[in-house]
Amino acid sequence: MALTKGRRLTMNDGNTIPVIGFGTHCADPSQKRICLESIKIAIEVGFRHFDGAYLYGTEEQVGQAISQKIADGTIKREDNFYTGKLWSTFHRPELVRKCLEESLKKLQFDYMDLFLIHNPYSLKPGPEFVQKGEDGKFITDNVDLRKTWEAMEACKDAGLVKSIGVSNFNCKQLEMILNKPGLKYKPVLNQVECHAYWSRSKLLTFCKSHGILLEAYNVLGTQRDPEWIDQNMPVLLEDPVLNAIAKKYNQSPALVALRHQLQRGLVVIIKSVKKHRIEEHMQAFDFHLSDEDMKSIDGLNRNQSYYKSGMFDHHPQFQQPDN
């Protein structure tokens, strides 16, 4: 999993992934046009890794943006790395390829670079992203994740995706896949919430021991979207320790938070719709944090998530995430 000169990490299947990815989630459906334009800006400033999902509902915009930048000669498809995700209503083995093919059609891609199981919890299949009962809770589905993984492996064998992995898995859930009889491909990556207030050190150690990359989302500790984000959590980018270190290097707190995770060996996902912020994030490669400053930021860990609990707490297969 060495870092290459092209700012990529080599995964356990031999494929490489750019260490900084651009998120394509759009909380407001009316802002999808802005999503498209921000992706084009990201390509222009050097991003070559885009993180999406069936659930996000922005795959058409991602595909359009990339197609337009291919058409004008800025990039080639093989230069770009796209991550998609299998949503929970497609965990049944016979539905896995269907989800992937629907995403590919929206993206106008022949293949996906990385396909992740979005989370380990299965929901009832249906026309909507979630099916809710009279109590307002998601209607769960009892699917063996090992069978879902076998269907993911089949998608790789079919050439529809180059690499496969997981998202929001804890150590025990990863072990379920790793210890599966007849395992053909190990997960190459586990994407989880990770930032200076939730370092995920135990999970990182576990993943490293099995040659699995850890990828961080919400690396800057956002407090947007009060429906999902705990507004009582402190604002990471206002942390005095982080700001003091940022001042020392003449960098923004966001760049220091980003650089911290890169030096820990993580792949990171960031998101912005503002051009100057998108440009700034690529400057994370322009400086290096000392061992002392790395330890100071490590010390900020609170083992706290920015996301409200409860989304899958009632699921019969629910397990607490590892710190």
N, C-alpha and C positions, 0 to 999 in steps of 0.2 A: 504494500500500500504506500509506496514511495511517492513523494511529490515530484512531478515531472517539471521540466523547464517551461512547459506551456501552462503552468498553474493548474495542473490536473493531478488527481490521485488515481493510482492503479487499484482496481477492485479485485476481489478474489477470483473472478472469472477471466481476468486479463484485460478487460475493458477499462477505459479511463473515464473519469468524471471531473469536470471543472469544479474547483473548490468553492467558488461563489456562484450561487444560483439566484435567479430573479423570480420572485413569487408572482403568480397570476390570479390569486384569489381576489374576488371583487364582492365586497359585502353588499353593495348597492347595485342591483341589476341595471338600473338606469345609467350607470357609469361604465358600461362595457366598452363604449367608444373610447373613453379615457384609458381603459386598460390596453386597448389595441395600440393607441398612440404611445403609451409609456413603454410597451414592449419594443416598438420600433426605435425609441430613444435609447433603450438599454442595449439593443444590438449595435447602434451607432457608436456608443461609448465603450463597447468591448465585451458586453455580456454574451456568453455562448451557452449558458445553461438556464433553462426555464422550467420552473416547477409548477405543474398543474394537477388537475384531478377531474374526474367525471363529475364529482359533486359541485365543483366551482361554477360550472355553467359558462365558462369563458373559453372553451377549447376552440370554438370557431374563430374568436378574435385572435387567439394565439396563432392559429394556423394562417389566418389572413396576414398578420403582421410579418411572420416569418416568410411567407410566400412573396410578399411585396419586397422584402429586403433581398430575397434570392433573385427576384426578377430585375431589380435595379443593379445587381452585381455586387452588392455589399458582402454577401455571404453565400456559402453553399450549404445544402442540407446537411452534408456530412460534417460540417464545421459546428453544427448546433447539437446540443444535448437536451432532449426533452424527457421530463419525468411525468408520468401519469399515475393515476391511482384507481384501484378496484374498490368501488363503493360497497358498503355493507349489505345492500340488497342483492348483490351479485355473488355472494360467497358460495352458493351451491355450485358444484363443479361444472355442471352443464351450462351455467350462466357466465362463467369467468371470461371465456373467449368472446361472448356476446358483448360484454361491457367494453373489452379492449377494442373490438372492431367498431363499435359505435363511436368511441373516442377517436380512433384513427380516421374514420369517415369525416368527423367534424374538423379535425386538424388538417385533413387532406394529406396525410402522411402514409407511406407504405409500411413503416415500422416505427416503433417507439424505442427510445434508447434505454429507458428504465421504467419498469412497471411495478408499483408497490401495492401491497394489501393495505388499504387506507387505515384500517384499525382492526383489531382482532375480533370484533363483535359483530355477529351476523344479525341482520334484520329481515323481516318478512319481505319477499320480493313483491313488487307491485309497480304501478305506473308513476308513483311519486318517489322522491328521494327517501322518505320515511313514511311508514304506515303507523298511524296512531290509534290506540284503542279508546274506549269511552273515558278511561281515566287520564287521557292525555299523554300517556307514556308510549314510547316506541313499541311496536309489536315485534318481539324478538324471534329469531329463528335458530334452531339448534343444528349447526353445521360443524363437522369435524374440520378444523383448520388444516389438518394434514392432507385431506382430500382437496381442499381449496389450493393448497400449495402444489399438489400434483398437477392440477389444471393450469397453474401458473407455469410450471415446468414445460407442459405441453405447448403452451403459447411460445415459449422460447425456442423449443424444438421446431416449431412451425415457421420460425423466422419473423414472427410478428413483433417480437421484442428482443433486444439484445441482452438485457440484464434484468433480473428480478430481485425484489427485496420486500421489505415490510415497513410499516409506520406505526408509531405509538405502541410498540410491543415492549413488554418487560422481559427480564431474563428468563423467567419460567416459560413464557410463551415462545420465546426464541428457541429454548431448549426443546420444546415440543416439535418444532420443525427440524432442528438439528439432529434429534434422536429418532426421527421417523425412519422406519425400515425402508430400504430401497431409495433413500434420498439421492437424487441425481444432481441437484444444484443447491448449494448453500445460499441463503440470502446474502446479497452483496452489501446491503446497507439497511440501517434502521433509522428512519426519520422521526425525531421527537422534539418536543419543546425543550429548549436548552438555552440558558443565559446565565449571567453572573449570579443571579439570585436562585438559580436551580441548576447546579453544575452537572448533575447526572453522573457523578464520578464512578459509582458502582456499576452502572449500566455501561459506561464508556470502557471500564476495565474489562468487563465481560465481553463486550463486542470485540475489543482489540485481541483478546485471547483466542477468539474464534475467527479472526481475519475479516470481521464485519465492520464496515465504516459506520460511524455515527454522524448523522446529519441534523443540524440544529435549525428549527424554525422559531419564530418569535425571539430571535437572538438579541433584539434591542429592547425587549420587554414592553411592547406596546400596551396602551390602555384604551385603545379605540374599541368600538363595538361593545357598549355596556351590557348587551344581551348575553354575551359570552365571557367578557373579561371582568375580573374582580376589581372594581374601582377602589377598593380599600388597599390594594397593593401599592407600595411606594413606587415612584417613577424611577426606573433604573438609570436613565440618562441624567437624572438630577442627583445621583449619589455623589457625596463629597469626595470619596476615595477615587472613584472613576474620573471625576472632574479634575482632581489634583494631578492625576497621572496624565490626563489629556493635555492639561496646561504644560506639563513638563516636556511633552513631545510636540507641542504646538499643533495638536490634532483635536478633532471634535470627540466628545464622549462616545458618540456612535461608532466612530472609526476604531477607537480603543476597544470597545466592547466586541466589535467584529474581529479585530486583530487577535484578541485574546483567545477566541474560539478557534481561529485558524491555527494558532501556535499550539493549541491542544491537540491538533490533528483532526479536527472536525471539518466536514463540509458545511457551509452555512447558506441559508436562504434569507434574502432581504427583499423588501418591497417598498416602492415609493412611486408616486405619480408625478413628482416634481423633478424637473431635469437636473437642477443643481445637486439634489440629493442623490440621484442615480449616478451622476458623474463622480460625486464624492466617494461613494462606496467602493469604487474601483481603486481608490488611493490607499486601501488597506494593505496593499503590497509594497508601499513606499517607505515603511518604517518597521522596526522590530522592537518588541517589548523586552526589557531585561528580565532575568529570572526573578529578581526581587519584585518587580512590578507585577509579573505574572502571579506570584504568590500572594501579593496584596489583593489582587482581583479575585483569586481563588478564595480568599478569606471572606468575601462578601456573600458566599453561599448561605441561603436560608432554607433550602429544600422546599421552596414554595413555587407553585404554578400561578401564572396570571389568569388561567382559565378557571371558570367556576366549575365545581364538581357537580355531578348529577346527570350528565348527558347519558352515560351508560351504566350508572350505578345500580340500576335495577336489573341489569342483564344477568341471567343465570350463570354466565361464564365470566363475570366481571372479576378482575384482579387489580389490586393497587399497583400503580406504576413504581418502578424502582428509582431511587434517588441517584 
